[in-house]
Amino acid sequence: MLSFWIGMGDSSDSSKKSPAGAGSSSRGIPISMLLCNDADKPQIEKAEASGSQSKGRSRPRWRREEDLRLKELMESRKKLNWSELALQFPGKSGKQVRLRWVDHLSPDIDKRPWTAEEDATLLREHKKYGNSWSRIAKAIPGRSDAMTKNRYYQLTRRKEKSARKGENEPEDPRRGSN
């Protein structure tokens, strides 16, 4: 089979030949790899690509040690620069560090179950502000914007599910409520 390679190195280095012997640098990419779709790419290349943090890819979980380290650093810091702080956490961006703190680790976060009053406030504020979660979160102390968004969708899914169940299935009085 004849392979064509797109050379990426110095073309004057004639001692390094491509596997097909085409005379271009061995540091190139075969044209066939550029033209094929993802399903045709070798597993090695897919594995290398999976290390990126682009949209649609899963991010590595935060480890307990990283959480403890972030808490320690936050206690000792006066000024915050999330990008500088992220240097302490290989593979994490400043945004990831900030979101981990704001949404999960900050002592200001209320981790107790949502109250009926908080739910009512959330629904009322959503009617006023739409999906402006940070604005809504300001009206509910101890809840982050991500928490308010997640709770809102949890409430609306529950409401939709009960509405569908009520339409499709008449309630059987012999069954206990679940």
GITA-V481870 format. One record per residue. N is the residue number from 1. PSI is psi in degrees with one decimal (* if undefined). OMEGA is omega in whole degrees, 0 to 359 (999 if undefined). D_LAST is the distance of its C-alpha to the last C-alpha in Angstrom with 2 decimals. Layout:
# GITA-V481870
n:N psi:PSI omega:OMEGA d_last:D_LAST
n:N psi:PSI omega:OMEGA d_last:D_LAST
This chain:
# GITA-V481870
n:1 psi:136.3 omega:181 d_last:65.11
n:2 psi:126.4 omega:179 d_last:66.43
n:3 psi:138.6 omega:173 d_last:64.31
n:4 psi:140.4 omega:183 d_last:65.01
n:5 psi:141.5 omega:172 d_last:64.11
n:6 psi:113.5 omega:182 d_last:63.76
n:7 psi:141.5 omega:178 d_last:65.58
n:8 psi:-6.3 omega:182 d_last:64.27
n:9 psi:-164.9 omega:181 d_last:67.04
n:10 psi:121.2 omega:183 d_last:70.74
n:11 psi:-13.8 omega:180 d_last:72.41
n:12 psi:-13.0 omega:180 d_last:75.70
n:13 psi:86.8 omega:185 d_last:74.32
n:14 psi:-5.7 omega:180 d_last:75.49
n:15 psi:-20.9 omega:180 d_last:75.09
n:16 psi:115.4 omega:181 d_last:71.33
n:17 psi:152.5 omega:175 d_last:70.63
n:18 psi:161.9 omega:180 d_last:67.38
n:19 psi:-28.3 omega:180 d_last:66.38
n:20 psi:-4.8 omega:180 d_last:67.80
n:21 psi:25.8 omega:184 d_last:71.08
n:22 psi:-8.0 omega:176 d_last:70.97
n:23 psi:-2.5 omega:178 d_last:72.66
n:24 psi:170.6 omega:183 d_last:69.93
n:25 psi:145.7 omega:179 d_last:68.32
n:26 psi:-4.9 omega:178 d_last:65.85
n:27 psi:35.5 omega:183 d_last:63.61
n:28 psi:-175.2 omega:179 d_last:62.49
n:29 psi:127.4 omega:178 d_last:59.59
n:30 psi:137.8 omega:180 d_last:60.13
n:31 psi:-35.6 omega:180 d_last:59.97
n:32 psi:-31.7 omega:179 d_last:57.80
n:33 psi:-30.7 omega:179 d_last:55.11
n:34 psi:-27.3 omega:185 d_last:55.35
n:35 psi:-18.4 omega:184 d_last:54.98
n:36 psi:160.1 omega:177 d_last:52.15
n:37 psi:174.6 omega:185 d_last:48.47
n:38 psi:-35.0 omega:183 d_last:45.91
n:39 psi:-25.4 omega:182 d_last:45.16
n:40 psi:-11.7 omega:185 d_last:48.86
n:41 psi:146.3 omega:179 d_last:49.26
n:42 psi:154.8 omega:182 d_last:49.80
n:43 psi:-33.3 omega:180 d_last:47.07
n:44 psi:-45.7 omega:181 d_last:49.25
n:45 psi:-38.4 omega:178 d_last:49.36
n:46 psi:-40.5 omega:180 d_last:45.60
n:47 psi:-40.4 omega:179 d_last:45.08
n:48 psi:-39.5 omega:182 d_last:47.48
n:49 psi:-28.1 omega:184 d_last:45.75
n:50 psi:-11.6 omega:179 d_last:42.30
n:51 psi:-12.4 omega:182 d_last:43.52
n:52 psi:164.3 omega:182 d_last:43.63
n:53 psi:39.8 omega:180 d_last:41.11
n:54 psi:170.4 omega:181 d_last:41.19
n:55 psi:144.4 omega:177 d_last:38.30
n:56 psi:-6.5 omega:180 d_last:35.82
n:57 psi:146.2 omega:178 d_last:36.61
n:58 psi:144.0 omega:179 d_last:34.38
n:59 psi:149.0 omega:177 d_last:35.70
n:60 psi:143.9 omega:178 d_last:36.13
n:61 psi:154.1 omega:174 d_last:33.68
n:62 psi:133.3 omega:178 d_last:35.08
n:63 psi:156.9 omega:180 d_last:36.08
n:64 psi:-40.5 omega:180 d_last:35.71
n:65 psi:-38.4 omega:179 d_last:39.51
n:66 psi:-41.2 omega:178 d_last:39.63
n:67 psi:-45.3 omega:180 d_last:37.12
n:68 psi:-41.6 omega:179 d_last:39.24
n:69 psi:-42.6 omega:179 d_last:42.39
n:70 psi:-41.5 omega:178 d_last:41.11
n:71 psi:-44.1 omega:178 d_last:40.18
n:72 psi:-45.6 omega:181 d_last:43.68
n:73 psi:-38.1 omega:181 d_last:45.37
n:74 psi:-33.1 omega:178 d_last:43.56
n:75 psi:-32.0 omega:184 d_last:44.64
n:76 psi:-8.4 omega:184 d_last:48.25
n:77 psi:139.3 omega:173 d_last:48.54
n:78 psi:-52.2 omega:178 d_last:50.01
n:79 psi:145.5 omega:181 d_last:50.16
n:80 psi:128.0 omega:169 d_last:47.57
n:81 psi:102.7 omega:188 d_last:48.49
n:82 psi:-34.5 omega:180 d_last:45.47
n:83 psi:-40.1 omega:177 d_last:47.72
n:84 psi:-40.4 omega:179 d_last:49.90
n:85 psi:-35.6 omega:181 d_last:46.94
n:86 psi:-22.0 omega:178 d_last:45.63
n:87 psi:-21.8 omega:178 d_last:48.86
n:88 psi:-9.7 omega:184 d_last:47.48
n:89 psi:90.3 omega:181 d_last:44.61
n:90 psi:133.6 omega:179 d_last:46.02
n:91 psi:-0.4 omega:180 d_last:44.11
n:92 psi:141.1 omega:178 d_last:42.33
n:93 psi:168.1 omega:176 d_last:43.41
n:94 psi:-39.0 omega:179 d_last:43.84
n:95 psi:-42.1 omega:179 d_last:40.91
n:96 psi:-40.2 omega:179 d_last:38.62
n:97 psi:-45.4 omega:180 d_last:39.83
n:98 psi:-46.5 omega:181 d_last:39.36
n:99 psi:-36.0 omega:178 d_last:35.80
n:100 psi:-42.0 omega:180 d_last:34.91
n:101 psi:-52.7 omega:186 d_last:36.33
n:102 psi:-40.2 omega:186 d_last:35.03
n:103 psi:-19.9 omega:187 d_last:31.44
n:104 psi:-39.5 omega:192 d_last:30.86
n:105 psi:-21.1 omega:183 d_last:33.66
n:106 psi:137.4 omega:178 d_last:35.13
n:107 psi:-12.8 omega:178 d_last:34.80
n:108 psi:-13.2 omega:183 d_last:34.11
n:109 psi:130.7 omega:178 d_last:30.67
n:110 psi:112.6 omega:184 d_last:27.73
n:111 psi:3.3 omega:178 d_last:25.20
n:112 psi:161.9 omega:177 d_last:22.83
n:113 psi:151.2 omega:180 d_last:19.41
n:114 psi:142.9 omega:177 d_last:19.97
n:115 psi:164.5 omega:177 d_last:20.15
n:116 psi:-35.3 omega:179 d_last:19.33
n:117 psi:-43.0 omega:178 d_last:23.13
n:118 psi:-40.6 omega:178 d_last:23.63
n:119 psi:-43.8 omega:180 d_last:21.11
n:120 psi:-42.2 omega:178 d_last:23.03
n:121 psi:-44.1 omega:179 d_last:26.29
n:122 psi:-48.5 omega:181 d_last:25.32
n:123 psi:-39.8 omega:179 d_last:24.48
n:124 psi:-46.3 omega:180 d_last:27.64
n:125 psi:-33.5 omega:178 d_last:29.83
n:126 psi:-36.9 omega:177 d_last:28.61
n:127 psi:-36.4 omega:180 d_last:29.75
n:128 psi:-47.1 omega:192 d_last:33.08
n:129 psi:-1.2 omega:182 d_last:33.72
n:130 psi:-139.7 omega:184 d_last:31.75
n:131 psi:28.2 omega:177 d_last:31.11
n:132 psi:81.2 omega:190 d_last:33.58
n:133 psi:-35.6 omega:180 d_last:31.28
n:134 psi:-36.8 omega:178 d_last:34.05
n:135 psi:-40.7 omega:179 d_last:34.90
n:136 psi:-41.8 omega:182 d_last:31.31
n:137 psi:-29.1 omega:179 d_last:30.99
n:138 psi:-25.7 omega:180 d_last:34.08
n:139 psi:-8.7 omega:182 d_last:32.24
n:140 psi:94.0 omega:183 d_last:29.52
n:141 psi:137.4 omega:177 d_last:31.35
n:142 psi:-0.8 omega:180 d_last:30.33
n:143 psi:130.8 omega:180 d_last:28.48
n:144 psi:168.7 omega:178 d_last:30.32
n:145 psi:-37.8 omega:178 d_last:30.61
n:146 psi:-38.3 omega:179 d_last:28.64
n:147 psi:-40.5 omega:180 d_last:25.80
n:148 psi:-40.9 omega:178 d_last:25.79
n:149 psi:-48.8 omega:181 d_last:25.90
n:150 psi:-41.0 omega:180 d_last:23.04
n:151 psi:-40.6 omega:179 d_last:20.85
n:152 psi:-48.1 omega:181 d_last:21.91
n:153 psi:-30.2 omega:175 d_last:20.98
n:154 psi:-44.8 omega:180 d_last:17.59
n:155 psi:-43.6 omega:182 d_last:16.98
n:156 psi:-36.2 omega:176 d_last:18.57
n:157 psi:-41.4 omega:180 d_last:16.71
n:158 psi:-41.3 omega:180 d_last:13.32
n:159 psi:-44.7 omega:179 d_last:15.02
n:160 psi:-40.9 omega:181 d_last:16.53
n:161 psi:-43.3 omega:180 d_last:13.49
n:162 psi:-33.4 omega:178 d_last:11.76
n:163 psi:-42.5 omega:178 d_last:15.28
n:164 psi:-40.7 omega:181 d_last:15.76
n:165 psi:-39.9 omega:179 d_last:12.65
n:166 psi:-34.4 omega:180 d_last:13.88
n:167 psi:-42.1 omega:189 d_last:17.36
n:168 psi:-34.6 omega:185 d_last:16.93
n:169 psi:121.1 omega:173 d_last:14.53
n:170 psi:143.3 omega:183 d_last:14.79
n:171 psi:132.2 omega:180 d_last:11.72
n:172 psi:115.2 omega:183 d_last:12.02
n:173 psi:-19.1 omega:180 d_last:12.35
n:174 psi:-22.4 omega:180 d_last:12.32
n:175 psi:141.9 omega:174 d_last:8.70
n:176 psi:156.5 omega:178 d_last:6.35
n:177 psi:139.0 omega:182 d_last:3.80
n:178 psi:* omega:999 d_last:0.00
